[in-house]
Amino acid sequence: MKFSESLKKNYQFQSVYRSGKSYANKYLVMYVMENGTGGNRIGISVSKKVGNSVVRHRLTRLLRESYRLREAMFNSGLDIVIVARKNAASVSYAEMESALLHLGKLHHITEVNS
């Protein structure tokens, strides 16, 4: 992720949950909050309810890669937390990328031209 950092600390996630705006679809929930910096910070959360560690890490990798490849489309200066839902356990890469871009459109944080 060339332009983005990761959210790592619990208080960073909690801040976005409390103050951010959220939209959801079948596979994901996305919380977005402005962070006042020039770059984005992204956090990915996959609960134990979704599956075992193999499934959770696979979803994390799919989300991170989907975001990395489409990173230039997203507006800057945002904290983004993406939460995987239980339905996401068996999705393909294409479905995951589509769900991520759909939520970006709902939040009005993606550029349509790319």
N, C-alpha and C positions, 0 to 999 in steps of 0.2 A: 504494500500500500504506500505508494509514493507520496501522496499529499496528506495522508491521514495518520493519526496516532490511534492507540487503543485506549479505551477506558478500562482501568484495571482495579481501582479501589471501590469498595462497596459504597462509600459516601458519594462517589461520582455517579454510580448507577442510581442511587436513591434520589439524588438531586434531579436527574432527568425524569425519573418516575413521578416525582412530586410536581415539578414545574413544567414538564414537557407536555406536548400535545400528542395524542395517540390515535392511530388508525389500525385496523386489523383486516386480514383476509383469512382465507381457509387455512393457510399454513403458518403465517407469521403475524406478530404484532410489532409495530414500529413506533417508538417514542422519539420525538424530535424536540430539541430545545436549542436556542441560539447560545453560543458560548463566548462571543465577544473576541475571538481570535481569528486569524486568517485561515486556519485550516479546520478540517473536520476531525472529530474524535469518534470512533465507533466502538460499541460494546456489543458482544453477542452473548445471549443467555439461553442455555438449553437445559431444562429441568430433568431430574431423574425420572419424572413421570413419562417423558418421551421415550426412553429406552435405556439400554445398558450403555456402558462407556463407549463401546465401538460405534453404536448408532449416534450418540451425542457428539462424538468427535467428528464423525462423518458429516453431520449437519453443520457443525461449526466450520469445517473446511469448505463445504459447499457455499455457505453464506459469505465467508471471507473472500473466496475466489470470485464469486459473483460480484461482490462489491468492488474488489480490486480491478477487475476488467472493465467495469462501468464507472469507475471512480470519477472520471472527468465529467460525467453527466451531472453529478450531484453539485449543488450549490455549496459554497464554502462558509465557514464560521458556524458549524453546527455540531452539537453532540447528538449522536444517533445511537439508540439502543434497540437492538433487534432481538425479539423473543420468539423462539420456535415453539409452535404448538404441537400437540400430540399427533395430529394428522400428518405432520411433516416427516415422520419417521421413515417413510418409504418413497419419498419423492425423488425424481430425477433432477439432474443439474438444470435442465431447461425449465422445469416447473419452478424450481427454487429461484432462478434468475427472473423469471416472469413475475413471481409473487413479490420479489424485492422491488422491481421496477414499478409494479402496480402501486405499491405503498408509497414509493417516491412520488408518483404522479398525484396520489391523493393528498399528500402533504405539500404539493407544489414546490418540491425541492430538486426536481430534475429538469435539465434542459431538454427540450423536445427534439432539437435538431440532430442529435447523435443517435 
